[in-house]
Amino acid sequence: MQYSPNPLTEIANILDISVNSKTCADQIDKFIGINDLQKEILIHSNQMVLEYISVHLDLNKHSNQILFCTRENTFTDLLNFSNVCSIINFKQINDIVHINQHLRSINKLLPDGGIYIGRVETYINRKERIFRRFGNRYGQFFWLADFIINRVIPRTRLFEGIYRFITQNKIQPISKAEILGRLAYNGFEIIDYKIIDGLFYFIVIKLSEPSNEKKPSYYALIRLKRIGKGGRTIEVFKIRTMHPYSEYLHDYVIKLYEYNDYGKPADNFRISRWGKFLRKYWIDEIPQIINIIKGEMKLVGCRPVSYSRFKEFPLEIQQERIKYKPGIIPPYIALLMPDPIGNIKAEKIYFDNIKQNEFGTNIRYLLKSMKNILLNKIRGW
């Protein structure tokens, strides 16, 4: 006799629930009442993911305009290829060899305002998975080894090529900030994100064409475009303290969290743990000596800022700023005015002082700054 599976049991297995429970009956009723696209999403994830996606995308109304992909298959039944409005991709971003090329292809395929939904295993998700598998005792060791092998080495120019050759880019640990930054870099606006069952799901819409910027921050030593003397753009050298591609999230982070009392984003998830240490002791600023040698900066002066940050200053401050070279040590350190309002007041005082005696002012501000730093009166953020 040929075995004929019980449909109730098969559906229960897909939903990962008990066949005898009342919950089973309720969920199976929902499963039977949904369309093929929703069923496929359930099969390759779970009810929580389906509900999360459904909040942002009408899976009933637009089911024939949504392209759904997994690691193994792309589901195209009843799909209207000439009018694709959304893409749901369940192949983890970590498994995609060329992430930016993938995101640019998605951007090209989608219309303006089109929705893209994907998932990735972030650093935090990966760490939790390692500790679940090996426990607290051995988890620390394997997590440290994973950090060195899969995070430090790929960010080192000397070993990057060897690492990519061996792994074929199929491991790729990615931080929350990096994946969101890559999405913004490739023309998407972040709508929402959520961790479900150990994976980071994101929902974005196509806002524009991908950026033409050819050198996003990635390696340990980076160059950041900043406003210099005369309003011209200079490349400021720094040790990277943020996750890769974080510069493309500046406006998003400010919009989400605004500034804290020190004039920095209030909840800046873009900064790595070791980056916080480097900032605290100003170590990340040391490479700007290169900018001093090149004649683009000086030791004391207003900090070089991005164009978007520059436009946030009062017009009178903008006009004064571009008269002078920016500096490594800003006036607010000497005057102990680290908050946003204090920053602006400190710069006004500094400008008034250097108009009278620029050399003497810079020496005086340098000595005061060193005193405040050494006595722990002020720290980097």
TORKOL-572730 format. One record per residue (C-alpha): residue number from 1; x, y, z; chain; residue in one letter. Coordinates in nm, 3 decimals. Layout:
residues N
+-----+---------+---------+---------+--------+---------+
: num :    east :   north :      up : cadena : residuo :
+-----+---------+---------+---------+--------+---------+
: NUM :       X :       Y :       Z :      A :       a :
...
+-----+---------+---------+---------+--------+---------+
//
This chain:
residues 381
+-----+---------+---------+---------+--------+---------+
: num :    east :   north :      up : cadena : residuo :
+-----+---------+---------+---------+--------+---------+
:   1 :   0.000 :   0.000 :   0.000 :      A :       m :
:   2 :   0.132 :   0.343 :  -0.097 :      A :       q :
:   3 :   0.170 :   0.583 :   0.198 :      A :       y :
:   4 :  -0.061 :   0.886 :   0.181 :      A :       s :
:   5 :   0.044 :   1.160 :   0.426 :      A :       p :
:   6 :  -0.216 :   1.327 :   0.640 :      A :       n :
:   7 :  -0.259 :   1.683 :   0.504 :      A :       p :
:   8 :  -0.315 :   1.809 :   0.858 :      A :       l :
:   9 :   0.016 :   1.660 :   0.968 :      A :       t :
:  10 :   0.202 :   1.800 :   0.666 :      A :       e :
:  11 :   0.073 :   2.153 :   0.725 :      A :       i :
:  12 :   0.149 :   2.126 :   1.097 :      A :       a :
:  13 :   0.507 :   2.026 :   1.012 :      A :       n :
:  14 :   0.544 :   2.329 :   0.787 :      A :       i :
:  15 :   0.412 :   2.557 :   1.058 :      A :       l :
:  16 :   0.618 :   2.378 :   1.325 :      A :       d :
:  17 :   0.324 :   2.329 :   1.562 :      A :       i :
:  18 :   0.161 :   2.038 :   1.741 :      A :       s :
:  19 :  -0.103 :   1.858 :   1.534 :      A :       v :
:  20 :  -0.323 :   1.803 :   1.841 :      A :       n :
:  21 :  -0.339 :   2.157 :   1.971 :      A :       s :
:  22 :  -0.618 :   2.407 :   1.923 :      A :       k :
:  23 :  -0.349 :   2.651 :   1.815 :      A :       t :
:  24 :  -0.274 :   2.409 :   1.532 :      A :       c :
:  25 :  -0.631 :   2.423 :   1.406 :      A :       a :
:  26 :  -0.637 :   2.803 :   1.422 :      A :       d :
:  27 :  -0.309 :   2.841 :   1.238 :      A :       q :
:  28 :  -0.399 :   2.581 :   0.978 :      A :       i :
:  29 :  -0.723 :   2.767 :   0.908 :      A :       d :
:  30 :  -0.513 :   3.077 :   0.845 :      A :       k :
:  31 :  -0.273 :   2.878 :   0.629 :      A :       f :
:  32 :  -0.555 :   2.736 :   0.414 :      A :       i :
:  33 :  -0.709 :   3.080 :   0.372 :      A :       g :
:  34 :  -0.398 :   3.255 :   0.239 :      A :       i :
:  35 :  -0.259 :   3.280 :  -0.113 :      A :       n :
:  36 :   0.036 :   3.093 :  -0.264 :      A :       d :
:  37 :   0.284 :   3.376 :  -0.197 :      A :       l :
:  38 :   0.197 :   3.387 :   0.171 :      A :       q :
:  39 :   0.227 :   3.009 :   0.192 :      A :       k :
:  40 :   0.577 :   3.020 :   0.042 :      A :       e :
:  41 :   0.681 :   3.290 :   0.289 :      A :       i :
:  42 :   0.552 :   3.072 :   0.574 :      A :       l :
:  43 :   0.733 :   2.766 :   0.444 :      A :       i :
:  44 :   1.065 :   2.953 :   0.433 :      A :       h :
:  45 :   1.021 :   3.146 :   0.758 :      A :       s :
:  46 :   0.738 :   3.154 :   1.014 :      A :       n :
:  47 :   0.418 :   3.328 :   1.117 :      A :       q :
:  48 :   0.602 :   3.617 :   1.287 :      A :       m :
:  49 :   0.790 :   3.699 :   0.967 :      A :       v :
:  50 :   0.475 :   3.679 :   0.758 :      A :       l :
:  51 :   0.292 :   3.914 :   0.994 :      A :       e :
:  52 :   0.586 :   4.155 :   1.001 :      A :       y :
:  53 :   0.603 :   4.172 :   0.621 :      A :       i :
:  54 :   0.225 :   4.205 :   0.593 :      A :       s :
:  55 :   0.232 :   4.522 :   0.803 :      A :       v :
:  56 :   0.440 :   4.696 :   0.536 :      A :       h :
:  57 :   0.331 :   4.519 :   0.219 :      A :       l :
:  58 :  -0.016 :   4.409 :   0.103 :      A :       d :
:  59 :   0.051 :   4.048 :   0.005 :      A :       l :
:  60 :  -0.305 :   3.998 :  -0.115 :      A :       n :
:  61 :  -0.352 :   4.303 :  -0.333 :      A :       k :
:  62 :  -0.006 :   4.295 :  -0.494 :      A :       h :
:  63 :   0.074 :   3.921 :  -0.490 :      A :       s :
:  64 :   0.126 :   3.906 :  -0.869 :      A :       n :
:  65 :   0.363 :   4.204 :  -0.855 :      A :       q :
:  66 :   0.595 :   4.066 :  -0.586 :      A :       i :
:  67 :   0.906 :   3.867 :  -0.674 :      A :       l :
:  68 :   0.988 :   3.616 :  -0.396 :      A :       f :
:  69 :   1.331 :   3.452 :  -0.381 :      A :       c :
:  70 :   1.500 :   3.202 :  -0.150 :      A :       t :
:  71 :   1.847 :   3.048 :  -0.151 :      A :       r :
:  72 :   1.720 :   2.762 :  -0.368 :      A :       e :
:  73 :   1.440 :   2.905 :  -0.582 :      A :       n :
:  74 :   1.274 :   3.207 :  -0.732 :      A :       t :
:  75 :   0.895 :   3.184 :  -0.737 :      A :       f :
:  76 :   0.751 :   3.326 :  -1.056 :      A :       t :
:  77 :   0.408 :   3.162 :  -1.086 :      A :       d :
:  78 :   0.147 :   3.423 :  -1.183 :      A :       l :
:  79 :   0.413 :   3.697 :  -1.157 :      A :       l :
:  80 :   0.361 :   4.000 :  -1.380 :      A :       n :
:  81 :   0.722 :   4.067 :  -1.482 :      A :       f :
:  82 :   0.634 :   4.393 :  -1.656 :      A :       s :
:  83 :   0.499 :   4.542 :  -1.335 :      A :       n :
:  84 :   0.713 :   4.417 :  -1.044 :      A :       v :
:  85 :   0.659 :   4.655 :  -0.751 :      A :       c :
:  86 :   0.834 :   4.469 :  -0.468 :      A :       s :
:  87 :   1.103 :   4.207 :  -0.408 :      A :       i :
:  88 :   1.125 :   3.975 :  -0.108 :      A :       i :
:  89 :   1.461 :   3.799 :  -0.092 :      A :       n :
:  90 :   1.515 :   3.531 :   0.173 :      A :       f :
:  91 :   1.865 :   3.444 :   0.057 :      A :       k :
:  92 :   2.078 :   3.587 :   0.337 :      A :       q :
:  93 :   2.291 :   3.884 :   0.238 :      A :       i :
:  94 :   2.588 :   3.707 :   0.402 :      A :       n :
:  95 :   2.573 :   3.444 :   0.125 :      A :       d :
:  96 :   2.582 :   3.694 :  -0.163 :      A :       i :
:  97 :   2.931 :   3.727 :  -0.308 :      A :       v :
:  98 :   2.903 :   4.084 :  -0.442 :      A :       h :
:  99 :   2.661 :   4.262 :  -0.212 :      A :       i :
: 100 :   2.669 :   4.604 :  -0.377 :      A :       n :
: 101 :   2.619 :   4.457 :  -0.723 :      A :       q :
: 102 :   2.321 :   4.264 :  -0.589 :      A :       h :
: 103 :   2.165 :   4.575 :  -0.432 :      A :       l :
: 104 :   2.225 :   4.780 :  -0.747 :      A :       r :
: 105 :   2.049 :   4.513 :  -0.952 :      A :       s :
: 106 :   1.754 :   4.524 :  -0.712 :      A :       i :
: 107 :   1.750 :   4.902 :  -0.742 :      A :       n :
: 108 :   1.749 :   4.885 :  -1.121 :      A :       k :
: 109 :   1.465 :   4.632 :  -1.130 :      A :       l :
: 110 :   1.237 :   4.818 :  -0.890 :      A :       l :
: 111 :   1.035 :   5.129 :  -0.978 :      A :       p :
: 112 :   1.067 :   5.444 :  -0.768 :      A :       d :
: 113 :   0.897 :   5.372 :  -0.437 :      A :       g :
: 114 :   0.932 :   4.995 :  -0.487 :      A :       g :
: 115 :   0.977 :   4.788 :  -0.172 :      A :       i :
: 116 :   1.270 :   4.555 :  -0.106 :      A :       y :
: 117 :   1.264 :   4.313 :   0.188 :      A :       i :
: 118 :   1.563 :   4.102 :   0.285 :      A :       g :
: 119 :   1.741 :   3.939 :   0.573 :      A :       r :
: 120 :   2.094 :   3.904 :   0.707 :      A :       v :
: 121 :   2.278 :   3.753 :   1.001 :      A :       e :
: 122 :   2.440 :   4.047 :   1.180 :      A :       t :
: 123 :   2.740 :   4.037 :   1.414 :      A :       y :
: 124 :   2.507 :   4.024 :   1.714 :      A :       i :
: 125 :   2.296 :   3.744 :   1.561 :      A :       n :
: 126 :   2.615 :   3.553 :   1.482 :      A :       r :
: 127 :   2.752 :   3.597 :   1.833 :      A :       k :
: 128 :   2.427 :   3.473 :   1.987 :      A :       e :
: 129 :   2.430 :   3.169 :   1.756 :      A :       r :
: 130 :   2.788 :   3.084 :   1.854 :      A :       i :
: 131 :   2.709 :   3.109 :   2.225 :      A :       f :
: 132 :   2.394 :   2.899 :   2.185 :      A :       r :
: 133 :   2.597 :   2.630 :   2.013 :      A :       r :
: 134 :   2.910 :   2.626 :   2.232 :      A :       f :
: 135 :   2.787 :   2.772 :   2.561 :      A :       g :
: 136 :   2.939 :   3.058 :   2.760 :      A :       n :
: 137 :   3.260 :   2.874 :   2.842 :      A :       r :
: 138 :   3.373 :   2.790 :   2.490 :      A :       y :
: 139 :   3.163 :   3.054 :   2.317 :      A :       g :
: 140 :   3.406 :   3.331 :   2.419 :      A :       q :
: 141 :   3.694 :   3.150 :   2.250 :      A :       f :
: 142 :   3.510 :   3.076 :   1.926 :      A :       f :
: 143 :   3.365 :   3.428 :   1.914 :      A :       w :
: 144 :   3.714 :   3.581 :   1.951 :      A :       l :
: 145 :   3.852 :   3.351 :   1.681 :      A :       a :
: 146 :   3.561 :   3.439 :   1.453 :      A :       d :
: 147 :   3.619 :   3.810 :   1.518 :      A :       f :
: 148 :   3.985 :   3.791 :   1.419 :      A :       i :
: 149 :   3.944 :   3.562 :   1.119 :      A :       i :
: 150 :   3.623 :   3.697 :   0.969 :      A :       n :
: 151 :   3.619 :   4.061 :   1.077 :      A :       r :
: 152 :   3.975 :   4.186 :   1.133 :      A :       v :
: 153 :   4.153 :   4.008 :   0.847 :      A :       i :
: 154 :   3.903 :   4.100 :   0.570 :      A :       p :
: 155 :   3.938 :   4.469 :   0.672 :      A :       r :
: 156 :   4.319 :   4.454 :   0.627 :      A :       t :
: 157 :   4.442 :   4.542 :   0.279 :      A :       r :
: 158 :   4.740 :   4.306 :   0.307 :      A :       l :
: 159 :   4.527 :   3.996 :   0.375 :      A :       f :
: 160 :   4.197 :   4.092 :   0.212 :      A :       e :
: 161 :   4.272 :   3.926 :  -0.123 :      A :       g :
: 162 :   4.382 :   3.599 :   0.040 :      A :       i :
: 163 :   4.073 :   3.591 :   0.261 :      A :       y :
: 164 :   3.837 :   3.651 :  -0.032 :      A :       r :
: 165 :   4.012 :   3.382 :  -0.238 :      A :       f :
: 166 :   3.975 :   3.122 :   0.038 :      A :       i :
: 167 :   3.619 :   3.204 :   0.146 :      A :       t :
: 168 :   3.484 :   3.325 :  -0.191 :      A :       q :
: 169 :   3.299 :   3.591 :   0.011 :      A :       n :
: 170 :   3.054 :   3.331 :   0.139 :      A :       k :
: 171 :   3.093 :   3.400 :   0.511 :      A :       i :
: 172 :   3.084 :   3.780 :   0.531 :      A :       q :
: 173 :   2.986 :   3.879 :   0.885 :      A :       p :
: 174 :   2.798 :   4.208 :   0.857 :      A :       i :
: 175 :   2.703 :   4.461 :   1.122 :      A :       s :
: 176 :   2.362 :   4.623 :   1.146 :      A :       k :
: 177 :   2.520 :   4.957 :   1.054 :      A :       a :
: 178 :   2.698 :   4.812 :   0.749 :      A :       e :
: 179 :   2.393 :   4.652 :   0.591 :      A :       i :
: 180 :   2.181 :   4.962 :   0.650 :      A :       l :
: 181 :   2.465 :   5.179 :   0.519 :      A :       g :
: 182 :   2.503 :   4.965 :   0.207 :      A :       r :
: 183 :   2.129 :   4.993 :   0.144 :      A :       l :
: 184 :   2.144 :   5.373 :   0.174 :      A :       a :
: 185 :   2.457 :   5.382 :  -0.045 :      A :       y :
: 186 :   2.268 :   5.190 :  -0.314 :      A :       n :
: 187 :   1.969 :   5.423 :  -0.325 :      A :       g :
: 188 :   1.728 :   5.280 :  -0.066 :      A :       f :
: 189 :   1.549 :   5.454 :   0.219 :      A :       e :
: 190 :   1.517 :   5.256 :   0.542 :      A :       i :
: 191 :   1.157 :   5.200 :   0.649 :      A :       i :
: 192 :   1.194 :   4.945 :   0.928 :      A :       d :
: 193 :   1.401 :   4.654 :   1.059 :      A :       y :
: 194 :   1.349 :   4.381 :   1.316 :      A :       k :
: 195 :   1.525 :   4.075 :   1.455 :      A :       i :
: 196 :   1.313 :   3.759 :   1.422 :      A :       i :
: 197 :   1.443 :   3.413 :   1.514 :      A :       d :
: 198 :   1.808 :   3.515 :   1.503 :      A :       g :
: 199 :   1.796 :   3.699 :   1.170 :      A :       l :
: 200 :   1.785 :   4.071 :   1.094 :      A :       f :
: 201 :   1.497 :   4.156 :   0.857 :      A :       y :
: 202 :   1.493 :   4.493 :   0.682 :      A :       f :
: 203 :   1.230 :   4.675 :   0.478 :      A :       i :
: 204 :   1.339 :   4.956 :   0.245 :      A :       v :
: 205 :   1.204 :   5.147 :  -0.054 :      A :       i :
: 206 :   1.384 :   5.264 :  -0.365 :      A :       k :
: 207 :   1.445 :   5.635 :  -0.322 :      A :       l :
: 208 :   1.709 :   5.717 :  -0.582 :      A :       s :
: 209 :   1.981 :   5.581 :  -0.805 :      A :       e :
: 210 :   2.283 :   5.424 :  -0.629 :      A :       p :
: 211 :   2.562 :   5.655 :  -0.517 :      A :       s :
: 212 :   2.851 :   5.721 :  -0.754 :      A :       n :
: 213 :   3.092 :   5.745 :  -0.460 :      A :       e :
: 214 :   3.373 :   5.501 :  -0.536 :      A :       k :
: 215 :   3.543 :   5.480 :  -0.196 :      A :       k :
: 216 :   3.303 :   5.409 :   0.091 :      A :       p :
: 217 :   3.477 :   5.368 :   0.428 :      A :       s :
: 218 :   3.586 :   5.008 :   0.470 :      A :       y :
: 219 :   3.949 :   4.973 :   0.583 :      A :       y :
: 220 :   4.109 :   5.075 :   0.913 :      A :       a :
: 221 :   4.246 :   5.403 :   0.773 :      A :       l :
: 222 :   3.979 :   5.606 :   0.598 :      A :       i :
: 223 :   3.938 :   5.939 :   0.420 :      A :       r :
: 224 :   3.628 :   6.145 :   0.492 :      A :       l :
: 225 :   3.512 :   6.430 :   0.271 :      A :       k :
: 226 :   3.494 :   6.748 :   0.477 :      A :       r :
: 227 :   3.458 :   7.123 :   0.424 :      A :       i :
: 228 :   3.796 :   7.300 :   0.437 :      A :       g :
: 229 :   3.926 :   7.653 :   0.395 :      A :       k :
: 230 :   3.753 :   7.846 :   0.121 :      A :       g :
: 231 :   3.463 :   7.601 :   0.126 :      A :       g :
: 232 :   3.655 :   7.347 :  -0.080 :      A :       r :
: 233 :   3.626 :   6.976 :  -0.011 :      A :       t :
: 234 :   3.921 :   6.802 :   0.154 :      A :       i :
: 235 :   3.976 :   6.438 :   0.247 :      A :       e :
: 236 :   4.040 :   6.407 :   0.620 :      A :       v :
: 237 :   4.236 :   6.103 :   0.739 :      A :       f :
: 238 :   4.107 :   5.910 :   1.041 :      A :       k :
: 239 :   4.124 :   5.568 :   1.199 :      A :       i :
: 240 :   3.782 :   5.419 :   1.131 :      A :       r :
: 241 :   3.574 :   5.400 :   1.447 :      A :       t :
: 242 :   3.243 :   5.328 :   1.278 :      A :       m :
: 243 :   3.127 :   5.020 :   1.095 :      A :       h :
: 244 :   3.178 :   5.024 :   0.714 :      A :       p :
: 245 :   2.936 :   5.240 :   0.510 :      A :       y :
: 246 :   2.823 :   5.424 :   0.825 :      A :       s :
: 247 :   2.873 :   5.764 :   0.666 :      A :       e :
: 248 :   2.565 :   5.703 :   0.450 :      A :       y :
: 249 :   2.350 :   5.673 :   0.764 :      A :       l :
: 250 :   2.429 :   6.014 :   0.913 :      A :       h :
: 251 :   2.101 :   6.181 :   0.820 :      A :       d :
: 252 :   1.904 :   5.869 :   0.912 :      A :       y :
: 253 :   2.060 :   5.845 :   1.259 :      A :       v :
: 254 :   2.008 :   6.217 :   1.327 :      A :       i :
: 255 :   1.648 :   6.194 :   1.212 :      A :       k :
: 256 :   1.593 :   5.891 :   1.436 :      A :       l :
: 257 :   1.775 :   5.997 :   1.754 :      A :       y :
: 258 :   1.870 :   6.367 :   1.714 :      A :       e :
: 259 :   2.180 :   6.505 :   1.893 :      A :       y :
: 260 :   2.289 :   6.445 :   2.252 :      A :       n :
: 261 :   2.425 :   6.705 :   2.495 :      A :       d :
: 262 :   2.767 :   6.686 :   2.329 :      A :       y :
: 263 :   2.650 :   6.755 :   1.977 :      A :       g :
: 264 :   2.677 :   6.391 :   1.870 :      A :       k :
: 265 :   2.399 :   6.151 :   1.761 :      A :       p :
: 266 :   2.219 :   6.040 :   2.078 :      A :       a :
: 267 :   2.218 :   5.667 :   2.002 :      A :       d :
: 268 :   2.490 :   5.612 :   1.747 :      A :       n :
: 269 :   2.486 :   5.239 :   1.673 :      A :       f :
: 270 :   2.731 :   5.306 :   1.390 :      A :       r :
: 271 :   3.026 :   5.323 :   1.632 :      A :       i :
: 272 :   3.199 :   4.994 :   1.709 :      A :       s :
: 273 :   3.305 :   4.896 :   2.062 :      A :       r :
: 274 :   3.675 :   4.945 :   1.989 :      A :       w :
: 275 :   3.583 :   5.267 :   1.809 :      A :       g :
: 276 :   3.442 :   5.410 :   2.132 :      A :       k :
: 277 :   3.776 :   5.346 :   2.303 :      A :       f :
: 278 :   3.972 :   5.514 :   2.022 :      A :       l :
: 279 :   3.742 :   5.816 :   2.032 :      A :       r :
: 280 :   3.755 :   5.849 :   2.408 :      A :       k :
: 281 :   4.132 :   5.903 :   2.399 :      A :       y :
: 282 :   4.142 :   6.091 :   2.063 :      A :       w :
: 283 :   4.353 :   5.815 :   1.906 :      A :       i :
: 284 :   4.139 :   5.813 :   1.590 :      A :       d :
: 285 :   4.244 :   6.173 :   1.516 :      A :       e :
: 286 :   4.618 :   6.102 :   1.496 :      A :       i :
: 287 :   4.626 :   6.036 :   1.116 :      A :       p :
: 288 :   4.514 :   6.397 :   1.058 :      A :       q :
: 289 :   4.879 :   6.488 :   1.100 :      A :       i :
: 290 :   4.891 :   6.391 :   0.730 :      A :       i :
: 291 :   4.641 :   6.668 :   0.658 :      A :       n :
: 292 :   4.860 :   6.914 :   0.851 :      A :       i :
: 293 :   5.164 :   6.812 :   0.645 :      A :       i :
: 294 :   4.959 :   6.857 :   0.327 :      A :       k :
: 295 :   4.868 :   7.210 :   0.441 :      A :       g :
: 296 :   4.493 :   7.139 :   0.461 :      A :       e :
: 297 :   4.456 :   7.154 :   0.839 :      A :       m :
: 298 :   4.627 :   7.294 :   1.148 :      A :       k :
: 299 :   4.667 :   7.169 :   1.503 :      A :       l :
: 300 :   4.407 :   7.401 :   1.661 :      A :       v :
: 301 :   4.091 :   7.511 :   1.486 :      A :       g :
: 302 :   3.727 :   7.431 :   1.422 :      A :       c :
: 303 :   3.669 :   7.064 :   1.345 :      A :       r :
: 304 :   3.625 :   6.980 :   0.975 :      A :       p :
: 305 :   3.265 :   6.869 :   0.920 :      A :       v :
: 306 :   3.063 :   6.708 :   0.643 :      A :       s :
: 307 :   2.861 :   6.922 :   0.403 :      A :       y :
: 308 :   2.532 :   6.819 :   0.565 :      A :       s :
: 309 :   2.660 :   6.909 :   0.913 :      A :       r :
: 310 :   2.811 :   7.235 :   0.781 :      A :       f :
: 311 :   2.469 :   7.348 :   0.653 :      A :       k :
: 312 :   2.325 :   7.304 :   1.003 :      A :       e :
: 313 :   2.546 :   7.582 :   1.143 :      A :       f :
: 314 :   2.420 :   7.945 :   1.156 :      A :       p :
: 315 :   2.514 :   8.140 :   0.842 :      A :       l :
: 316 :   2.757 :   8.365 :   1.031 :      A :       e :
: 317 :   2.946 :   8.059 :   1.160 :      A :       i :
: 318 :   2.957 :   7.909 :   0.810 :      A :       q :
: 319 :   3.110 :   8.229 :   0.675 :      A :       q :
: 320 :   3.373 :   8.244 :   0.949 :      A :       e :
: 321 :   3.459 :   7.875 :   0.926 :      A :       r :
: 322 :   3.564 :   7.885 :   0.561 :      A :       i :
: 323 :   3.805 :   8.173 :   0.627 :      A :       k :
: 324 :   4.045 :   7.946 :   0.814 :      A :       y :
: 325 :   4.190 :   7.597 :   0.794 :      A :       k :
: 326 :   4.007 :   7.343 :   1.013 :      A :       p :
: 327 :   4.195 :   7.195 :   1.308 :      A :       g :
: 328 :   4.245 :   6.869 :   1.494 :      A :       i :
: 329 :   4.178 :   7.023 :   1.838 :      A :       i :
: 330 :   3.854 :   7.227 :   1.838 :      A :       p :
: 331 :   3.793 :   7.540 :   2.052 :      A :       p :
: 332 :   3.532 :   7.375 :   2.275 :      A :       y :
: 333 :   3.801 :   7.156 :   2.435 :      A :       i :
: 334 :   3.998 :   7.458 :   2.556 :      A :       a :
: 335 :   3.683 :   7.641 :   2.668 :      A :       l :
: 336 :   3.508 :   7.332 :   2.814 :      A :       l :
: 337 :   3.195 :   7.383 :   2.605 :      A :       m :
: 338 :   3.120 :   7.034 :   2.460 :      A :       p :
: 339 :   2.741 :   7.067 :   2.423 :      A :       d :
: 340 :   2.587 :   7.176 :   2.087 :      A :       p :
: 341 :   2.510 :   7.533 :   2.199 :      A :       i :
: 342 :   2.847 :   7.555 :   2.372 :      A :       g :
: 343 :   3.020 :   7.437 :   2.053 :      A :       n :
: 344 :   2.885 :   7.733 :   1.860 :      A :       i :
: 345 :   2.963 :   7.980 :   2.140 :      A :       k :
: 346 :   3.317 :   7.843 :   2.163 :      A :       a :
: 347 :   3.369 :   7.891 :   1.791 :      A :       e :
: 348 :   3.241 :   8.251 :   1.809 :      A :       k :
: 349 :   3.483 :   8.325 :   2.094 :      A :       i :
: 350 :   3.766 :   8.158 :   1.903 :      A :       y :
: 351 :   3.698 :   8.359 :   1.587 :      A :       f :
: 352 :   3.698 :   8.684 :   1.786 :      A :       d :
: 353 :   4.029 :   8.588 :   1.946 :      A :       n :
: 354 :   4.217 :   8.488 :   1.631 :      A :       i :
: 355 :   4.114 :   8.811 :   1.458 :      A :       k :
: 356 :   4.323 :   8.991 :   1.721 :      A :       q :
: 357 :   4.617 :   8.747 :   1.739 :      A :       n :
: 358 :   4.590 :   8.419 :   1.548 :      A :       e :
: 359 :   4.928 :   8.268 :   1.648 :      A :       f :
: 360 :   4.899 :   8.358 :   2.016 :      A :       g :
: 361 :   4.537 :   8.239 :   2.030 :      A :       t :
: 362 :   4.623 :   7.898 :   1.884 :      A :       n :
: 363 :   4.912 :   7.849 :   2.132 :      A :       i :
: 364 :   4.688 :   7.947 :   2.425 :      A :       r :
: 365 :   4.404 :   7.720 :   2.311 :      A :       y :
: 366 :   4.648 :   7.432 :   2.256 :      A :       l :
: 367 :   4.785 :   7.455 :   2.610 :      A :       l :
: 368 :   4.439 :   7.481 :   2.763 :      A :       k :
: 369 :   4.318 :   7.184 :   2.557 :      A :       s :
: 370 :   4.609 :   6.964 :   2.660 :      A :       m :
: 371 :   4.549 :   7.053 :   3.024 :      A :       k :
: 372 :   4.178 :   6.966 :   3.002 :      A :       n :
: 373 :   4.249 :   6.637 :   2.824 :      A :       i :
: 374 :   4.525 :   6.529 :   3.064 :      A :       l :
: 375 :   4.316 :   6.617 :   3.370 :      A :       l :
: 376 :   4.020 :   6.420 :   3.227 :      A :       n :
: 377 :   3.802 :   6.730 :   3.220 :      A :       k :
: 378 :   3.694 :   6.642 :   2.870 :      A :       i :
: 379 :   3.692 :   6.328 :   2.657 :      A :       r :
: 380 :   3.631 :   6.239 :   2.298 :      A :       g :
: 381 :   3.293 :   6.094 :   2.194 :      A :       w :
+-----+---------+---------+---------+--------+---------+
//
